[in-house]
Amino acid sequence: MTGRAKRKPKSIQESGEGNVEVKKLCPDDVTAAPLSKVSQQQRDEILQLYKLHMPDDLYHFWDLCKELCPDNPCGALKDTLGLQLVGPFDILAGAHQHCKNASPNFHLHWRYFYDPPEFQTILQGSEESQHHIGYYRDNPDSLPSFVGENEAKKGCTITPMGDNVFAAVHLFLLRKKKEKGRQKTEEDLKSLEAKLSERAETLNLSLEQKTKGMKQRDKKVVARTFHGAGIVVPVDKNDVGYRELPETDVALKKICKAIAEARNDEERVKAFRPLQEMITFVQFANDECDYGMGYELGVDLFCFGSHYFHKVVKQLLPMAYNLLKRNLFIEILEAHLTSRSHDNLDQLSSC
């Protein structure tokens, strides 16, 4: 690292706010979708507990699961797909009302080890791989940008599955159909696929894994980061808002590995020097309103996963979120770093 990193050229990074768009409903020439049966009181309760607005597809999916299994909607997909409805669905099921703990932390409810503050789990999959599906938001004040999946036991990668939960479950179901199994299971999958497709069509929801809106978001992504889903920050017409890190992802991972695997404190201090230099560059970038640089570095260090980086992450990410006016993500991050674990993910189970 011989000098400060330059901003990404305008030809690569499109200018514009990018991260504050809220999904629009269907076009005027499309028949309006029916309303969900979920009450306003339940919606308000989720907002109060999570401090996040949920998209309508979540409530419509709950309606479908109640039809599939009235006695246990959260387990409606368990036998067929191995998926359990969790997170905000627990609130709709009233699970929190029977909790002895007066104040479970919903910032941590089904928050897996590698889940950044932008990610919110709504479906639990394989316990062995800790597969889970959730909403990814670029801004806590906006609706989700897409639905993605992660396997926490395998790493930090977040893979987009569509822009709504119907699309994500439909994609997961198609993968299940390719697996060899009993004829009964295949019949159940076909039946569920038909119901998902029919309901999605009624609601004017796309089942595409990569929608037009997601492709538009891709153009606004300034850096993929270690988790691959990318980050979006406002970049103005003068390209102010983001500048690249002075190291490639490969080089940064080597630096992180050297720090995490150092044999003693002396080696670790030495290995930290390149990272400390990058932090200095971030401070310069913040002074010149290129807030995305510190955001990217903070997310990368969080995704690497070593506790040796928690102190630096606490320095970089809250600053970036504050400058980007995404303050709820600060609350989520600080709660997670205080109790970051592969275990005890259900905040309601121990109540």
C-alpha positions, -999 to +999 in steps of 0.1 A: +000+000+000+019+030-013-008+056-012-045+064-007-070+045-028-087+063-056-125+064-061-140+040-085-145+056-119-179+068-128-182+043-157-181+015-132-201+031-103-234+047-112-242+079-093-273+084-072-286+076-038-293+040-047-300+028-012-332+046-002-356+033-028-386+015-015-401-012-036-431-001-056-463-021-058-474-036-091-477-013-122-510+005-129-520-019-156-518-050-133-547-060-112-542-050-076-531-079-053-555-090-025-548-078+010-532-101+036-553-113+065-526-103+090-540-075+113-525-041+116-520-048+153-497-077+145-478-057+119-473-029+144-460-054+170-434-067+146-423-032+139-421-024+176-400-055+183-377-054+153-378-017+144-380-028+108-408-026+083-418-060+068-428-064+031-462-076+023-449-109+009-441-119+044-477-115+055-491-132+024-467-161+029-480-164+065-515-166+052-505-194+028-488-214+056-519-210+078-539-226+050-514-254+046-512-262+083-537-242+105-525-259+138-488-251+132-482-226+104-445-222+114-440-259+107-460-260+074-429-265+053-410-288+077-420-322+064-418-312+027-389-289+025-372-291+059-378-253+064-392-238+097-407-203+097-389-183+123-380-147+132-410-123+125-431-154+119-427-163+156-444-130+164-473-138+141-476-172+158-476-155+192-446-174+205-432-143+222-463-140+244-455-172+263-419-162+269-409-159+306-380-136+297-395-101+298-371-087+272-357-112+246-334-094+222-350-096+187-319-082+172-303-116+181-334-138+173-321-163+148-291-141+140-264-165+128-227-161+132-220-145+098-253-125+095-244-088+090-269-063+104-284-060+069-296-096+071-327-108+089-336-145+092-371-156+084-367-193+076-345-220+093-332-248+072-306-275+079-293-274+115-261-293+104-250-266+079-270-238+097-287-230+064-312-201+067-330-177+045-337-141+052-343-105+040-313-084+031-318-046+035-294-019+023-311+006+046-330-002+078-356+024+068-364+007+035-380-025+025-356-055+018-336-054-014-338-092-018-342-125+000-309-144+004-295-176+020-265-185+040-249-216+055-232-204+086-212-236+092-197-232+057-189-195+057-202-159+052-215-161+016-250-147+011-267-159-021-297-140-035-328-161-041-353-136-054-370-104-042-397-121-021-401-151+002-423-169-024-395-168-049-369-180-024-390-209-012-399-218-049-362-219-058-354-240-027-382-264-037-369-267-073-335-278-058-353-303-036-371-318-066-337-326-081-328-347-051-336-384-052-364-393-028-396-412-022-425-408-047-447-395-018-422-366-013-422-359-050-459-356-050-459-333-020-433-311-037-454-309-069-485-300-049-466-273-029-450-259-061-484-255-076-498-237-046-467-214-044-469-205-081-507-199-080-504-176-050-475-157-063-493-151-096-524-139-077-502-115-057-483-103-088-450-115-072-421-126-094-406-161-089-374-151-107-342-155-088-329-123-104-355-096-109-352-064-128-350-045-095-322-068-083-303-062-115-307-024-110-294-028-075-264-047-088-254-016-108-254+005-076-233-020-056-199-003-049-182-035-035-192-071-033-175-076+001-165-110+015-202-121+018-208-115-019-242-098-016-226-064-020-231-030-003-248+001-017-240+037-006-250+070-020-226+083-046-231+117-061-224+131-096-189+139-086-183+103-075-182+113-038-194+085-015-170+056-021-134+048-029-118+014-033-098-003-006-060-003-014-060-041-013-079-068-033-102-092-015-075-119-019-048-098-004-071-086+025-080-122+033-042-130+035-037-101+059-066-113+080-054-149+081-019-138+092-034-118+121-058-146+131-032-174+129-003-155+144+016-177+169+021-149+195+012-113+203+045-100+187+036-117+154+001-105+156+011-069+162+034-071+131+007-087+110-018-059+121+003-031+105-011-033+069-046-033+084-038-003+106-026+015+074-059+008+058-078+022+088-058+054+083-069+055+047-105+051+059-102+081+082-090+101+052-119+088+031-145+097+058-131+132+060-138+135+023-173+119+025-163+086+009-181+067+036-183+035+016-146+026+021-149+021+059-182+004+054-166-021+031-136-028+053-158-032+084-181-056+066-151-076+053-136-079+088-169-089+103-173-116+076-138-130+082-152-140+116-122-139+139-127-123+173-094-105+168-112-081+145-142-073+167-125-043+182-117-029+147-152-037+135-167-018+164-145+011+153-153+010+116-189-001+111-207+021+137-189+051+123-199+041+087-236+034+097-238+067+115-224+086+086-248+068+062-277+074+086-283+037+091-283+039+129-304+008+136-277-013+121-254+000+149-278-014+175-279-048+158-241-050+153-233-041+189-258-066+202-244-093+179-207-087+187-215-089+224-231-123+219-217-137+187-221-175+185-230-205+164-254-216+192-284-204+212-299-186+182-335-188+193-342-160+218-375-175+227-365-212+233-348-205+267-377-184+280 
